[in-house]
Amino acid sequence: MTEREITVLNAVAALPETCRTPTAAATALMLAGIGIPYSSVAAILRRLEHKGALRLDRVKP
């Protein structure tokens, strides 16, 4: 795992359960000032899910 992936993984782990959807997690990390562009955070979240290191919820309409 890259340093950025580890940073994002640790930051998501610290988020409350209500921020466990991809959009909410990326937005919360941006508001917290993680220092990584939004598009990169979104790509890292997708990559971590694909690797099985992270599982985010999906909200059905």
OpenMM code with the backbone's topology and positions (N, CA, C; nanometers):
from openmm import Vec3, app, unit

residues = "MET THR GLU ARG GLU ILE THR VAL LEU ASN ALA VAL ALA ALA LEU PRO GLU THR CYS ARG THR PRO THR ALA ALA ALA THR ALA LEU MET LEU ALA GLY ILE GLY ILE PRO TYR SER SER VAL ALA ALA ILE LEU ARG ARG LEU GLU HIS LYS GLY ALA LEU ARG LEU ASP ARG VAL LYS PRO".split()
positions = [
    Vec3(0.0842, -0.1189, 0.0000),
    Vec3(0.0000, 0.0000, 0.0000),
    Vec3(0.0879, 0.1242, 0.0000),
    Vec3(0.0393, 0.2253, -0.0689),
    Vec3(0.1137, 0.3506, -0.0733),
    Vec3(0.0869, 0.4323, 0.0523),
    Vec3(0.1676, 0.5341, 0.0722),
    Vec3(0.1518, 0.6215, 0.1887),
    Vec3(0.0156, 0.6911, 0.1873),
    Vec3(-0.0268, 0.7346, 0.0683),
    Vec3(-0.1579, 0.8006, 0.0575),
    Vec3(-0.2712, 0.7041, 0.0921),
    Vec3(-0.2611, 0.5796, 0.0452),
    Vec3(-0.3646, 0.4802, 0.0766),
    Vec3(-0.3721, 0.4567, 0.2264),
    Vec3(-0.2594, 0.4475, 0.2916),
    Vec3(-0.2576, 0.4259, 0.4364),
    Vec3(-0.3165, 0.5466, 0.5088),
    Vec3(-0.2840, 0.6667, 0.4611),
    Vec3(-0.3391, 0.7884, 0.5211),
    Vec3(-0.4909, 0.7897, 0.5100),
    Vec3(-0.5419, 0.7592, 0.3907),
    Vec3(-0.6872, 0.7581, 0.3697),
    Vec3(-0.7526, 0.6472, 0.4512),
    Vec3(-0.6934, 0.5302, 0.4542),
    Vec3(-0.7492, 0.4180, 0.5307),
    Vec3(-0.7597, 0.4528, 0.6790),
    Vec3(-0.6555, 0.5107, 0.7348),
    Vec3(-0.6576, 0.5498, 0.8761),
    Vec3(-0.7595, 0.6602, 0.9020),
    Vec3(-0.7706, 0.7548, 0.8094),
    Vec3(-0.8662, 0.8640, 0.8257),
    Vec3(-1.0101, 0.8133, 0.8179),
    Vec3(-1.0382, 0.7208, 0.7286),
    Vec3(-1.1734, 0.6647, 0.7167),
    Vec3(-1.2070, 0.5831, 0.8408),
    Vec3(-1.1106, 0.5125, 0.8943),
    Vec3(-1.1346, 0.4321, 1.0150),
    Vec3(-1.1743, 0.5204, 1.1333),
    Vec3(-1.1277, 0.6442, 1.1335),
    Vec3(-1.1585, 0.7361, 1.2422),
    Vec3(-1.2927, 0.8076, 1.2247),
    Vec3(-1.3550, 0.7928, 1.1081),
    Vec3(-1.4832, 0.8595, 1.0828),
    Vec3(-1.5969, 0.7886, 1.1553),
    Vec3(-1.7022, 0.8633, 1.1924),
    Vec3(-1.8199, 0.7988, 1.2527),
    Vec3(-1.8920, 0.7106, 1.1506),
    Vec3(-1.9732, 0.6191, 1.1985),
    Vec3(-2.0448, 0.5255, 1.1107),
    Vec3(-2.1331, 0.5951, 1.0075),
    Vec3(-2.1823, 0.7155, 1.0371),
    Vec3(-2.2702, 0.7866, 0.9432),
    Vec3(-2.1949, 0.8356, 0.8203),
    Vec3(-2.0645, 0.8359, 0.8241),
    Vec3(-1.9824, 0.8830, 0.7107),
    Vec3(-1.9196, 0.7666, 0.6368),
    Vec3(-1.9844, 0.6542, 0.6329),
    Vec3(-1.9232, 0.5364, 0.5725),
    Vec3(-1.9725, 0.5057, 0.4322),
    Vec3(-2.0275, 0.6046, 0.3620),
    Vec3(-2.0561, 0.5879, 0.2201),
    Vec3(-1.9417, 0.6549, 0.1443),
    Vec3(-1.9157, 0.6179, 0.0202),
    Vec3(-1.8025, 0.6770, -0.0520),
    Vec3(-1.8055, 0.8299, -0.0601),
    Vec3(-1.9209, 0.8859, -0.0928),
    Vec3(-1.9319, 1.0310, -0.1058),
    Vec3(-1.9147, 1.0992, 0.0290),
    Vec3(-1.9805, 1.0469, 0.1314),
    Vec3(-1.9709, 1.1063, 0.2647),
    Vec3(-1.8283, 1.0959, 0.3191),
    Vec3(-1.7639, 0.9834, 0.2965),
    Vec3(-1.6270, 0.9656, 0.3450),
    Vec3(-1.5322, 1.0625, 0.2756),
    Vec3(-1.5423, 1.0725, 0.1439),
    Vec3(-1.4544, 1.1633, 0.0695),
    Vec3(-1.4781, 1.3081, 0.1112),
    Vec3(-1.6044, 1.3469, 0.1273),
    Vec3(-1.6371, 1.4836, 0.1683),
    Vec3(-1.5857, 1.5122, 0.3086),
    Vec3(-1.6052, 1.4186, 0.4009),
    Vec3(-1.5587, 1.4375, 0.5386),
    Vec3(-1.4069, 1.4504, 0.5438),
    Vec3(-1.3368, 1.3713, 0.4632),
    Vec3(-1.1911, 1.3807, 0.4607),
    Vec3(-1.1450, 1.5146, 0.4042),
    Vec3(-1.2157, 1.5640, 0.3024),
    Vec3(-1.1801, 1.6938, 0.2458),
    Vec3(-1.2049, 1.8050, 0.3472),
    Vec3(-1.3170, 1.7997, 0.4175),
    Vec3(-1.3486, 1.9011, 0.5177),
    Vec3(-1.2512, 1.8955, 0.6350),
    Vec3(-1.1976, 1.7777, 0.6621),
    Vec3(-1.1009, 1.7620, 0.7713),
    Vec3(-0.9628, 1.8114, 0.7305),
    Vec3(-0.9439, 1.8407, 0.6029),
    Vec3(-0.8169, 1.8935, 0.5565),
    Vec3(-0.7088, 1.7876, 0.5435),
    Vec3(-0.7425, 1.6763, 0.4811),
    Vec3(-0.6474, 1.5660, 0.4676),
    Vec3(-0.5305, 1.6019, 0.3755),
    Vec3(-0.5476, 1.7024, 0.2903),
    Vec3(-0.4387, 1.7472, 0.2052),
    Vec3(-0.4217, 1.6690, 0.0765),
    Vec3(-0.5231, 1.5938, 0.0379),
    Vec3(-0.5214, 1.5171, -0.0866),
    Vec3(-0.6418, 1.5636, -0.1681),
    Vec3(-0.6263, 1.5893, -0.2972),
    Vec3(-0.7400, 1.6344, -0.3798),
    Vec3(-0.8571, 1.5354, -0.3765),
    Vec3(-0.9784, 1.5908, -0.3908),
    Vec3(-1.1005, 1.5100, -0.3819),
    Vec3(-1.0983, 1.3929, -0.4799),
    Vec3(-1.0577, 1.4196, -0.6039),
    Vec3(-1.0577, 1.3124, -0.7037),
    Vec3(-0.9603, 1.2014, -0.6653),
    Vec3(-0.8496, 1.2377, -0.6050),
    Vec3(-0.7524, 1.1369, -0.5603),
    Vec3(-0.8076, 1.0570, -0.4430),
    Vec3(-0.8758, 1.1244, -0.3511),
    Vec3(-0.9364, 1.0545, -0.2366),
    Vec3(-1.0393, 0.9542, -0.2875),
    Vec3(-1.1231, 0.9971, -0.3832),
    Vec3(-1.2254, 0.9075, -0.4382),
    Vec3(-1.1607, 0.7869, -0.5059),
    Vec3(-1.0547, 0.8098, -0.5820),
    Vec3(-0.9853, 0.6997, -0.6494),
    Vec3(-0.9217, 0.6046, -0.5481),
    Vec3(-0.8642, 0.6600, -0.4432),
    Vec3(-0.8019, 0.5769, -0.3393),
    Vec3(-0.9071, 0.4940, -0.2670),
    Vec3(-1.0231, 0.5538, -0.2390),
    Vec3(-1.1313, 0.4789, -0.1729),
    Vec3(-1.1749, 0.3615, -0.2601),
    Vec3(-1.1912, 0.3859, -0.3899),
    Vec3(-1.2291, 0.2775, -0.4820),
    Vec3(-1.1225, 0.1687, -0.4841),
    Vec3(-0.9962, 0.2095, -0.4885),
    Vec3(-0.8855, 0.1140, -0.4927),
    Vec3(-0.8801, 0.0301, -0.3650),
    Vec3(-0.8997, 0.0938, -0.2501),
    Vec3(-0.8972, 0.0206, -0.1229),
    Vec3(-1.0133, -0.0776, -0.1129),
    Vec3(-1.1297, -0.0370, -0.1662),
    Vec3(-1.2435, -0.1299, -0.1685),
    Vec3(-1.2140, -0.2481, -0.2599),
    Vec3(-1.1556, -0.2205, -0.3747),
    Vec3(-1.1243, -0.3268, -0.4707),
    Vec3(-1.0228, -0.4256, -0.4115),
    Vec3(-0.9275, -0.3746, -0.3356),
    Vec3(-0.8258, -0.4593, -0.2720),
    Vec3(-0.8820, -0.5366, -0.1526),
    Vec3(-0.9993, -0.4942, -0.1034),
    Vec3(-1.0591, -0.5598, 0.0118),
    Vec3(-1.0113, -0.5046, 0.1449),
    Vec3(-0.9390, -0.3933, 0.1425),
    Vec3(-0.8874, -0.3332, 0.2654),
    Vec3(-0.9916, -0.2456, 0.3338),
    Vec3(-1.0978, -0.2116, 0.2619),
    Vec3(-1.1981, -0.1183, 0.3128),
    Vec3(-1.3332, -0.1582, 0.2569),
    Vec3(-1.4349, -0.1442, 0.3391),
    Vec3(-1.5710, -0.1698, 0.2912),
    Vec3(-1.6587, -0.0511, 0.3294),
    Vec3(-1.7140, 0.0131, 0.2272),
    Vec3(-1.8020, 0.1276, 0.2486),
    Vec3(-1.9452, 0.0845, 0.2145),
    Vec3(-2.0394, 0.1483, 0.2826),
    Vec3(-2.1808, 0.1177, 0.2603),
    Vec3(-2.2327, 0.1915, 0.1381),
    Vec3(-2.3396, 0.1422, 0.0845),
    Vec3(-2.4103, 0.2078, -0.0241),
    Vec3(-2.5529, 0.2323, 0.0231),
    Vec3(-2.6065, 0.3501, -0.0053),
    Vec3(-2.7428, 0.3851, 0.0329),
    Vec3(-2.8316, 0.3677, -0.0883),
    Vec3(-2.9328, 0.2847, -0.0752),
    Vec3(-3.0268, 0.2650, -0.1861),
    Vec3(-3.1379, 0.3674, -0.1754),
    Vec3(-3.1720, 0.4303, -0.2886),
    Vec3(-3.2773, 0.5339, -0.2872),
    Vec3(-3.4146, 0.4759, -0.2620),
] * unit.nanometer
topology = app.Topology()
chain = topology.addChain("A")
for resn in residues:
    res = topology.addResidue(resn, chain)
    for name in ("N", "CA", "C"):
        topology.addAtom(name, app.Element.getBySymbol(name[0]), res)
